[in-house]
Amino acid sequence: MSIQWFPGHMNAARKKAAETMENTDLVIEVLDARIPQASCNPMVEQLRNFRQRPCLKILNKSDLADPHATKAWLDFYNAQKGVKAVAMSCKKPADVAKVPGFALEMAPHRGVPTKPLRMMIMGIPNVGKSTLMNALLKKRVANVGDEPAVTKVQQRLYLGKNMILTDTPGMLWPKIQHPTDGLMLAASHAIGVNALIEEEVATFLAEILLERYPQFLSTRYGFSTEGIDAVSVIEAVAKKRAYRLKGGDWDFEKAAHTLLLDYRSGSLGRVSLETPQSREHLLATYVPPVLLGQGKSVDTGMMEDALDDEE
C-alpha cells in the first residue's frame, strides 16, 4: 500500500512558507522522535537550505521513543552543519523553557529589541507544533488536536520583546517516495484516516514490533510472540481482548485500531520505528517503482479538500 495525503490547504501553506522564509533568522522544525527522518519534510529542508537558514530540530515526544534510538538520531543531526537537535516533550514546561536559549545560541546576532529573533516553527501534521507554541507563550494561541491538520493558516506572535514566532500549518509533501515512510507516518497519526487502511498499517507496525520489541507485545497483551507473523499478532490481540464480529469471527479491524492506539499513546512502551542505521539501509536498498517495471511512482497532486475535515 502506498499512502499519500496532501489536503488542499497544504499547497497554499507551502507557498506562504516560502515567502516568510526570506525574513526568517531561524527555523524550528518539530519532528516526531519515534520517526525523525520519516517526519522530516523535504520541502522544509529545501526552503531553509535555499535561504541558508540554520535549523533547531526538536525531537518531540521523546518520552514515547526508544531512548537509545533517540540518542543515535541526536548524534546524526548534530553532526550536520547549521543544525542543532534536542529531544524533549513539548508537554513538559521545563523542556520547552530551554527552547529560547537554544534559539539564541544559533542566532547570536539577533534577539534584542532593535533586532528581534525571527523564527518559523515548522513540521508535519500532529508532531506537536501547536503544543510547543502554546507552551512557549504560556497561553493558548494555537489549536491543539489529536488529529492531523488542525492548524491551517500562519500566525505571527511575539515572545517578549526580543523574539517573533511564526507558526505554520503542518505540511506533508505531494509525493512520499518511500512506502515505509507513509506507513510510519500513518502509524504515528500524521496522516488523516481517510487516506489509509488501519489493518495494513497495524500489520506493518506489528512487523517492526516483532523484530525489535517483541517483549512489549507479550507484556501488553499476554501472548507469546514465538514463531508468529505480523498478521497473527493482530489476531492474537483480537483473541486476548475478545474482539468478535456478529458472525463470530475475530474483529481484525478493532484489534488493529487497538494496536495503533497503544503504540501512539506509549502504552506498549517506548518504541522507535526507525534508526539512523535502518534509514541508511532503506536508502541503500530502495529501488524506485519505475525501475521495477511498475510504471511511474504515485503522485497524488492534491487530494479532495474534504480531507481538510480531518481535524
N, C-alpha and C positions, 0 to 999 in steps of 0.2 A: 504494500500500500504506500503510495506517495502522497504525503499530506501537504497541502498548500492552503494558506489562509491570508488574504490580503484585502480586508474591507476597504471601501472607497475612501474613507477619511484618512487612511494611512498614506495615500498618494499625495493628498494635499499637505499632510504633515511633513512629508519628506521634502517637498518644495520649500515650505516655510522654514524648516530647519536649515536648509542650505543658505537661505538669506540671512538668518540670525547668526550663523556660524562666523560670518565675516566680522561681526562686532563682539565676539566672544573671546575671552582670555583662556578659559579652561573648560574642558568637557568632563563632566562627572558621569561616567557610564555605570549604570547599575546592572549587574549580572546576577544570575541565579547560581549560587555557589555549587549546586549539585550538577550543573551543566554549563560551566562558564563559557566554553567556546561555542557550544551549540546555541547559547543565548546571546552571543556576541553578534550584533547586527553588522554585516559587512558594509552596509551603507554608512553607518556611523564612522567606521574606520576610514572609508573613502573621503567623507566630508571633512573630518578633522585633519587627516593627513594632507589633503589639498590645501588647507589653510595653515598647516603646520602648528596645530594646537596641541598642547600637552593633554594628557588624559589621566584622571584619577579613576581607576576601576574599583568599584565596590562590589565585592563578592557577598551579596546579601543572602540571608537565610543560611548562614554558615552553621547555625545551630542545628540545621537539618542535614547537613552534609557530612560525609566521612572526613574527619579531621586530617587524616594522612593524605587524602587526595587534595584537600584544600591547600595544605602546605606546599604540595607539588605545584599547584596552579599559581600560588603566590610567587614561588621561585621563578616559574615560567614567565609570568608577566613582568615581574620586577627586573628581569634581565633585558627588557625591551627599552629602547631609547624613548624618552619623553613620557614614560608610563610609570605610575606608582599604583600598586594594587594592595588593597587591605580587605580583610574578611571581617564581617560583622553581621549583626541582626539589626535591621532598621527599626525593629520594635523595641529595642533597648536604648533608652535615652543616653546612657553613659557611652555607648558605642557611637551614636550619632553626634554627640558633643565633640568628638575628635575630628569630625569632617572639616570644619572651617580651618583648623590648624593645618591639616594635610593640604588643603587647597592653597593656603598662603605659602606653604613651603614650595609649591610648584610654580607659583607666580609671585615671587617676592617683590617685583617691580610694581605690583598693584596692591590694593587693599587699604587705601587711605581715602578720606572724604573727597579729595580732588580727583582721585583715580580709583574708583571702586573696582573691586574684582568682579568681573562679569563672567558668570558661569552658566552653562547649559547642562541640565540634568536629562540624560537620555537613556534609553533602554527599550527592550521589547515589552509587550504587554505582561502585566501581572508579575513583575520581578520586584516590586516594592518601591517604585519611584515616588508615588504619592505618599506612601508611608514615610519615606525619607523627608520629603518636603514638609509635611505636617510636623514631624519631629524637630527639624531644623528651626522652623519658625514658631514652634511651641503653640500652634493653633491649627485648626482645620482650614486649610486653604485649597486642598485638593481632595476630590472624592476618592475614597478607598473602597475597593470591592474585591470579592473573591472570584470574579470573572474577568477575563482579559478584555482590553479595550474600554476601560472606564473613562480615562482622560482622552478627550478628542480635540482640544484646542490648546495652543500655547498660552501660558500666563507668566507675567513678569512680576517678581516680588522682591522686596528689599529685606536683607538680613542685616539689621543695624544700618549704620551709615556707610559702611565700607564694602558691602557685598551686594550684588544683584544676582538673583536666581531666575532663570527661565526654565520653567517646567514644560516639557514637550510630551505630546501623546506617545503612547507605546507604539513602536513601529516594527513590524516584521519586514521582510523583503519579498518582492514578487515571485522569486523562484528559489525554493530551498533545494540546493544542489544535492546534498546527501540525504537519502531517505531516512537514515537513522537519526539525523538531526530533527527531522519533522516528528519522528516518533518520540524522541526525548523531550521536545517542546510540548507535544501533546500530553505525555505522561506527567509533565510538570505544570500543566494547566496554563500554558502560554498561548494556546490556540483554542478558538471557540469550538464548542461541542458539535456544531453543525458541520464541521469540516473533518470529522474523524469517526471511526468506529471503535468504541471503547474496548471491545473484546480483542481486537487486533493490537491496540496499544498496550493493553494489560498483558497480552501474551509476550510482546516484546519486553516489557518490564520484567516479567517472570523469568525470561531467559537470562537477563543480567543478574537478577537476584539469585538464581540457581548457581550461576558461575562465581559470583563474588560474595554474596551474603546469604548462603543457604540457611545459616543458623537463625537469621531473622525470621524467615518463613516458619521454621519449626517452633520458635518461641512464640510468635504471634498467633499462629493458627493451630499448633499442636499436631502436626503431621510430619512424618519423616520425608526428607527430600531425596533419599537414596534411590537411584535408578528411575526417577520420573523426569518427564519433559515439561516444557512450559505450559502446554495445554492441560496436562494433568495437574499442574499447580492450580489453575483456575477451577478445575473440577473438585480438587481437594478442598479449596476454600468454600465452594458451594456445599459440599458434604458436611464440613465442620460447622458451618453456620446454618445448616438445614434450609438452604435456599432452593425451593422447588417451584416449578410451574404448575398450573392447574392440572395438567395431564400426568403429573408425577415425575417428569424429567427434571434433571438438575438445572437451575436457573444460572446459566453461564453469564448472562448479561449483568445480573445483580452481583455475582461474585467478582466479575471484572471491575465493576464500579467500586466495590469494597476494597479491592487490592489497590486501585489507583488512589482512593481517598486515604488509605492507610500510609501509602508512600508520601503523598503530598503533605499530610499533617505531621509526619515524623513518627507515627505510631508504630511503624515497622522497625525503626531505628535510624541511625544516621547513614544515609545512603547517597553515594555519588554515582551518577550514571556514566561519567567519563573522567578520564585522567589525561595528563599530557601524553602519556605513553599510548593509551588507546586512541587518542586523537592522531598521533603520529602514524600509528598503524592504519587507521582509516584512510588518511591522505595517501599513504604509500600504496594501498591496495585498491583504492576506488577506481573503477572503470566507468566512465560516463555511459549512459544507456545507448547513445548514438553509436558508440564503438562496439556495443554488444548486439547491434543489428535490430534494436528496438525502436528505431526512429528517433525523433527529437525528444529531448528531455522536456518534462512538463513545465509549462509556463502559464500560470493562471491568469496573467494580466491582472484584472481587478474583478473580484467576486461581487455578488449582489450586495447592494447597500443594506439589504435586510439583515445581513450578518452583523451590522452595527448594533443590533438589538442585544447581542451577547454581552451584557454588561454585568 
